[in-house]
Amino acid sequence: MGCQVDCGAAMRQLFDFLDEELTPERMTEVRAHLAKCSKCYPNYNFEKLFLEAVSAAGCESKAPEALRMRIVSALREAGFSSR
């Protein structure tokens, strides 16, 4: 298998993992890390359930641009980067 995934890499790639936008090899590596890491799994599980709840709500309107920009800024400050 390729390189190991550490906690930082797993969390930075969490949204891409949840959206299944990583390479198949990277999906396998992140999945393996999340399955064994008691520190990262709760974050993964929360985000997964959150996304499922948002999807189930069926919201069809978009957030105002100012709100979207604040969220993107907060995610960047937390270490997430856009693709």
C-alpha positions as CSV (number, residue, x, y, z in Angstrom):
1,M,0.0,0.0,0.0
2,G,1.1,3.6,-0.5
3,C,2.0,6.1,2.2
4,Q,0.4,6.0,5.6
5,V,-2.2,8.7,6.5
6,D,-1.6,10.6,9.7
7,C,-4.3,12.4,11.7
8,G,-3.6,15.8,10.1
9,A,-3.8,14.4,6.6
10,A,-7.0,12.5,7.4
11,M,-8.7,15.6,8.8
12,R,-7.5,17.8,5.9
13,Q,-9.0,15.3,3.4
14,L,-12.1,14.5,5.4
15,F,-14.6,16.4,3.2
16,D,-13.0,15.0,0.0
17,F,-13.2,11.6,1.6
18,L,-16.9,12.0,2.5
19,D,-17.6,13.2,-1.0
20,E,-15.6,10.3,-2.4
21,E,-13.4,12.6,-4.4
22,L,-10.1,11.1,-3.5
23,T,-8.3,8.5,-5.6
24,P,-9.3,4.9,-4.9
25,E,-6.0,4.3,-3.2
26,R,-6.3,7.4,-1.0
27,M,-9.9,6.5,-0.1
28,T,-8.6,3.2,1.1
29,E,-5.8,4.8,3.1
30,V,-8.0,7.4,4.8
31,R,-10.7,4.8,5.5
32,A,-8.1,2.5,7.2
33,H,-6.9,5.4,9.3
34,L,-10.4,6.4,10.4
35,A,-11.2,2.8,11.3
36,K,-8.4,2.5,13.7
37,C,-7.9,6.1,15.0
38,S,-10.0,6.9,18.1
39,K,-9.0,10.5,17.8
40,C,-10.2,11.0,14.2
41,Y,-13.2,8.7,14.1
42,P,-15.5,11.0,16.2
43,N,-14.7,13.9,13.9
44,Y,-15.4,11.8,10.8
45,N,-18.6,10.4,12.3
46,F,-19.9,13.9,13.3
47,E,-19.2,15.3,9.8
48,K,-20.8,12.3,8.2
49,L,-23.9,12.6,10.3
50,F,-24.0,16.3,9.8
51,L,-23.9,16.0,6.0
52,E,-26.5,13.3,6.1
53,A,-28.8,15.6,8.1
54,V,-28.3,18.5,5.7
55,S,-29.0,16.3,2.8
56,A,-32.2,14.9,4.5
57,A,-33.4,18.4,5.2
58,G,-33.7,18.9,1.4
59,C,-32.8,22.6,1.5
60,E,-33.1,24.0,-2.0
61,S,-32.0,27.5,-1.4
62,K,-28.4,28.8,-1.3
63,A,-26.8,30.5,1.6
64,P,-26.2,34.3,1.2
65,E,-22.8,35.0,-0.4
66,A,-21.5,36.8,2.8
67,L,-22.3,33.7,4.9
68,R,-20.6,31.4,2.4
69,M,-17.5,33.5,2.4
70,R,-17.4,33.5,6.3
71,I,-17.7,29.7,6.3
72,V,-14.9,29.3,3.7
73,S,-12.7,31.7,5.6
74,A,-13.3,29.8,8.9
75,L,-12.5,26.5,7.2
76,R,-9.2,27.9,5.7
77,E,-8.2,29.3,9.2
78,A,-8.9,25.8,10.6
79,G,-6.5,24.3,8.1
80,F,-8.8,23.2,5.3
81,S,-7.9,24.3,1.8
82,S,-9.9,24.5,-1.3
83,R,-9.0,22.3,-4.2
